Amino acid sequence: MQNQLFLFLKKFKVIIIFILVILKHGICFPQKQIVIIGVTHTSISKFNSDSLYNTISQFEPTAIYTERNKSEKLSIKMQLGLLFGFAHYNLERSTILKYIKHNKNVCEFPFDIKFQNRSRYKLKKNKAEFEGWETINQMLNNREFSVIDSTSIKKYLDKSQFVQRQIFDSTLYNFNQIPISDSIELCINILYSDIISIIERYPKLDHFHKFLKTESTFWHFRNTEIAKNIIQEIQTSKNKKILIVTGLFHVYFIRKALLNHKFDSNVELINVNQYNRYKQP
């Protein structure tokens, strides 16, 4: 009897080892499937609430991770605006709320950091950027930059505008492809390194330089916290199909963080164009 058992184990040794490895590490099928969708927050030529809703529906998530903070409260002005119809949620928020309303088993996880006043921050940021780039354009026209600095700034502006045109002229599927995400990352890295170094040399841009330095630090901090919050939730969540909806410029940072993290469970990061492969018949 022992000889027969020994012969059996010897004959099927490879198969038995393979099964044991599968049972130990769960490598037969991914335990969690994750998709990241970058959005533009507002409608553009080929992207709107309907296209986002349809994309979410194709993946059929059990959880949606959203770019907001659970402890942030709506201002009284916003609450009154929603009540009387003169204010609205941004594109992804209204679309996600609509989807969850129609699919009550889907849960939401807000992953962003807390802002003291998110609207005020955006207004201040937009004002500083407008005034800063307006001054830079005036200096370019007046040839106040050195030839090398002027060339570097123009190259950055050309690259940034090219990326913006790509996004504006694309569908959600297209502007979520990795080449565009890589281009966004490149532009951000140039802005927060080369451009900051250039404008530091010009006193007229001192205010803009200080703003960009502060914004660079905050950008890295915010993305790091966002990625950390998402990873922690994925680790503890029992949801198997997770959809992360975030601003398009955050996608590259989140994707890298997820790919570099060693999850306890088997996690598969799915590209947006792979939806149909996972859609149930």
C-alpha positions as CSV (number, residue, x, y, z in Angstrom):
1,M,0.0,0.0,0.0
2,Q,2.8,2.4,0.9
3,N,4.6,1.5,-2.4
4,Q,1.5,2.3,-4.4
5,L,1.1,5.6,-2.6
6,F,4.8,6.4,-3.3
7,L,4.5,5.6,-6.9
8,F,1.3,7.7,-7.2
9,L,3.0,10.7,-5.6
10,K,6.1,10.3,-7.8
11,K,4.0,10.0,-11.0
12,F,1.9,13.1,-10.3
13,K,4.6,15.1,-8.4
14,V,4.5,18.1,-10.7
15,I,0.7,18.3,-10.8
16,I,0.5,18.0,-7.0
17,I,3.1,20.8,-6.5
18,F,1.2,23.0,-9.0
19,I,-2.1,22.5,-7.2
20,L,-0.4,23.3,-3.8
21,V,1.1,26.5,-5.2
22,I,-2.3,27.6,-6.6
23,L,-4.0,26.9,-3.3
24,K,-1.3,28.8,-1.3
25,H,-0.9,31.9,-3.5
26,G,-4.3,32.1,-5.2
27,I,-2.7,32.4,-8.7
28,C,-5.4,30.6,-10.7
29,F,-7.7,33.6,-11.0
30,P,-7.2,37.2,-9.9
31,Q,-9.0,37.8,-6.6
32,K,-9.5,41.5,-7.3
33,Q,-9.8,43.3,-10.6
34,I,-9.1,47.1,-10.7
35,V,-9.7,49.7,-13.4
36,I,-8.6,53.3,-13.2
37,I,-10.6,55.8,-15.2
38,G,-9.3,59.3,-15.7
39,V,-11.9,62.1,-16.3
40,T,-11.8,65.8,-17.2
41,H,-14.4,66.8,-14.6
42,T,-16.4,68.6,-17.3
43,S,-17.8,67.6,-20.7
44,I,-15.5,68.0,-23.7
45,S,-16.1,67.3,-27.4
46,K,-16.3,63.5,-27.2
47,F,-16.7,62.9,-23.5
48,N,-19.8,63.5,-21.3
49,S,-21.9,62.0,-18.5
50,D,-23.5,59.4,-20.8
51,S,-20.2,58.1,-22.0
52,L,-18.8,57.8,-18.5
53,Y,-22.0,56.1,-17.3
54,N,-21.9,53.6,-20.2
55,T,-18.2,52.8,-19.4
56,I,-19.0,52.2,-15.7
57,S,-21.9,50.0,-16.7
58,Q,-19.6,47.9,-18.9
59,F,-17.3,47.0,-16.1
60,E,-20.1,46.5,-13.5
61,P,-18.0,47.4,-10.4
62,T,-18.9,46.3,-6.9
63,A,-17.1,49.4,-5.6
64,I,-16.3,52.8,-7.0
65,Y,-13.5,54.9,-5.5
66,T,-14.0,58.6,-5.9
67,E,-11.9,61.7,-5.8
68,R,-13.4,63.4,-2.8
69,N,-13.1,63.3,1.0
70,K,-15.8,61.7,3.1
71,S,-15.4,64.3,5.9
72,E,-15.9,67.3,3.6
73,K,-19.3,68.9,3.9
74,L,-21.2,70.7,1.2
75,S,-21.3,74.5,1.8
76,I,-24.7,76.0,2.5
77,K,-24.4,77.8,-0.8
78,M,-23.9,74.5,-2.6
79,Q,-26.7,72.8,-0.8
80,L,-29.1,75.6,-1.7
81,G,-27.9,75.6,-5.2
82,L,-28.5,71.8,-5.6
83,L,-31.9,72.2,-4.0
84,F,-33.0,75.1,-6.2
85,G,-31.2,74.0,-9.4
86,F,-28.7,76.8,-9.8
87,A,-25.7,74.6,-8.8
88,H,-24.6,71.2,-9.9
89,Y,-22.1,68.5,-9.0
90,N,-19.2,68.0,-11.4
91,L,-19.5,65.5,-14.2
92,E,-18.2,62.4,-12.5
93,R,-19.9,63.0,-9.2
94,S,-23.3,63.4,-10.8
95,T,-22.7,60.3,-13.0
96,I,-21.5,58.1,-10.1
97,L,-24.5,59.1,-7.9
98,K,-26.8,58.2,-10.8
99,Y,-25.1,54.8,-11.2
100,I,-25.2,54.0,-7.5
101,K,-28.9,55.0,-7.4
102,H,-29.6,52.5,-10.1
103,N,-27.2,49.8,-8.6
104,K,-27.8,49.9,-4.9
105,N,-25.3,47.1,-4.1
106,V,-22.4,49.2,-5.3
107,C,-20.5,51.0,-2.5
108,E,-18.4,54.1,-2.7
109,F,-15.0,54.9,-1.2
110,P,-13.8,58.5,-1.2
111,F,-10.0,58.6,-1.3
112,D,-9.0,62.2,-1.5
113,I,-7.4,64.3,1.2
114,K,-9.4,66.9,3.1
115,F,-9.4,70.5,1.9
116,Q,-10.4,73.3,4.2
117,N,-12.2,74.8,1.2
118,R,-11.9,73.0,-2.0
119,S,-13.7,75.6,-4.1
120,R,-11.6,78.4,-2.7
121,Y,-8.4,76.5,-3.4
122,K,-9.3,75.9,-7.0
123,L,-10.2,79.6,-7.5
124,K,-6.9,80.7,-5.9
125,K,-4.9,78.2,-8.0
126,N,-6.6,79.2,-11.3
127,K,-6.0,82.9,-10.6
128,A,-2.3,82.3,-9.8
129,E,-1.8,80.1,-12.9
130,F,-3.5,82.6,-15.2
131,E,-1.6,85.6,-13.9
132,G,1.7,83.7,-13.9
133,W,1.4,82.4,-17.5
134,E,0.1,85.8,-18.7
135,T,3.3,87.4,-17.3
136,I,5.5,84.7,-18.9
137,N,3.8,85.2,-22.3
138,Q,4.4,89.0,-22.1
139,M,8.0,88.4,-21.2
140,L,8.4,86.0,-24.2
141,N,6.9,88.6,-26.5
142,N,9.3,91.3,-25.1
143,R,12.2,88.9,-25.3
144,E,13.0,89.2,-21.6
145,F,14.2,85.6,-21.3
146,S,17.6,84.3,-22.4
147,V,17.5,82.4,-25.6
148,I,18.0,79.0,-23.8
149,D,15.2,79.8,-21.3
150,S,12.9,81.1,-23.9
151,T,13.4,77.9,-26.0
152,S,12.8,75.6,-23.0
153,I,9.6,77.5,-22.0
154,K,8.3,77.4,-25.6
155,K,9.0,73.6,-25.9
156,Y,7.1,73.0,-22.7
157,L,4.1,75.1,-23.8
158,D,4.1,73.3,-27.2
159,K,4.1,69.9,-25.5
160,S,1.5,70.9,-22.9
161,Q,-0.9,72.3,-25.6
162,F,-0.4,69.2,-27.8
163,V,-1.4,67.0,-24.8
164,Q,-4.4,69.2,-24.2
165,R,-5.5,69.0,-27.8
166,Q,-5.2,65.2,-27.7
167,I,-7.4,65.0,-24.6
168,F,-10.0,67.4,-26.0
169,D,-10.3,65.5,-29.3
170,S,-10.4,62.1,-27.8
171,T,-13.0,59.8,-26.3
172,L,-12.8,58.5,-22.7
173,Y,-11.2,55.3,-24.0
174,N,-8.5,57.1,-26.0
175,F,-7.4,59.7,-23.5
176,N,-7.1,56.9,-20.9
177,Q,-4.4,55.1,-22.9
178,I,-0.9,54.9,-21.4
179,P,0.9,57.1,-24.0
180,I,-1.3,60.1,-23.1
181,S,-0.9,59.3,-19.4
182,D,2.9,59.2,-19.9
183,S,2.8,62.6,-21.8
184,I,0.8,64.1,-18.9
185,E,3.5,62.8,-16.4
186,L,6.3,64.3,-18.6
187,C,4.6,67.7,-18.7
188,I,4.0,67.8,-15.0
189,N,7.7,66.8,-14.3
190,I,9.0,69.5,-16.6
191,L,6.7,72.1,-15.0
192,Y,7.7,71.3,-11.5
193,S,11.5,71.0,-12.3
194,D,12.7,72.8,-15.4
195,I,10.2,75.6,-15.5
196,I,10.5,76.3,-11.7
197,S,14.3,76.5,-12.1
198,I,14.0,78.9,-15.0
199,I,11.5,81.4,-13.5
200,E,13.5,81.4,-10.3
201,R,16.1,83.5,-12.2
202,Y,13.6,86.3,-13.0
203,P,12.4,88.7,-10.2
204,K,9.3,89.6,-12.1
205,L,8.1,86.0,-11.7
206,D,9.0,85.7,-8.0
207,H,5.3,85.4,-6.9
208,F,4.6,82.7,-9.6
209,H,7.8,80.9,-8.6
210,K,6.7,80.7,-5.0
211,F,3.3,79.5,-6.0
212,L,4.7,76.7,-8.2
213,K,7.1,75.6,-5.5
214,T,4.3,75.3,-3.0
215,E,2.0,73.7,-5.6
216,S,4.7,71.1,-6.5
217,T,5.1,70.1,-2.9
218,F,1.3,69.9,-2.4
219,W,0.9,68.0,-5.7
220,H,3.3,65.3,-4.6
221,F,1.9,65.1,-1.1
222,R,-1.7,64.9,-2.3
223,N,-1.0,62.1,-4.9
224,T,1.0,60.2,-2.3
225,E,-1.9,60.3,0.2
226,I,-4.4,59.4,-2.5
227,A,-2.4,56.4,-3.6
228,K,-1.9,55.3,0.1
229,N,-5.6,55.6,0.8
230,I,-6.5,53.6,-2.3
231,I,-4.0,50.8,-1.5
232,Q,-5.2,50.5,2.1
233,E,-8.8,50.2,1.0
234,I,-8.0,47.6,-1.7
235,Q,-6.1,45.6,0.9
236,T,-9.0,45.5,3.4
237,S,-11.9,45.5,0.9
238,K,-13.9,42.4,0.1
239,N,-15.0,43.9,-3.2
240,K,-13.7,42.0,-6.3
241,K,-14.3,44.6,-9.0
242,I,-13.1,48.0,-8.1
243,L,-13.4,51.1,-10.3
244,I,-11.2,54.1,-9.5
245,V,-12.6,57.4,-11.0
246,T,-10.2,60.3,-10.7
247,G,-9.0,63.4,-12.5
248,L,-7.0,62.4,-15.6
249,F,-3.8,64.1,-14.3
250,H,-3.7,61.8,-11.2
251,V,-3.9,58.5,-13.2
252,Y,-0.2,58.1,-13.9
253,F,0.7,58.4,-10.1
254,I,-2.0,56.0,-9.0
255,R,-1.2,53.4,-11.6
256,K,2.5,53.4,-10.7
257,A,1.7,53.1,-7.0
258,L,-0.6,50.1,-7.6
259,L,1.9,48.4,-9.9
260,N,4.8,48.9,-7.4
261,H,2.8,47.8,-4.4
262,K,3.0,44.2,-3.2
263,F,-0.6,43.3,-2.3
264,D,-1.4,40.5,0.1
265,S,-4.1,39.2,-2.3
266,N,-3.8,38.7,-6.0
267,V,-4.7,42.0,-7.7
268,E,-5.0,42.6,-11.5
269,L,-4.9,46.1,-12.9
270,I,-7.0,46.2,-16.0
271,N,-6.8,48.7,-18.9
272,V,-10.0,50.5,-19.7
273,N,-10.1,48.8,-23.2
274,Q,-10.2,45.3,-21.6
275,Y,-13.7,45.8,-20.2
276,N,-15.5,43.6,-22.6
277,R,-13.3,40.7,-21.8
278,Y,-14.6,40.7,-18.2
279,K,-18.2,41.6,-19.0
280,Q,-20.6,38.8,-18.1
281,P,-22.7,37.5,-21.0
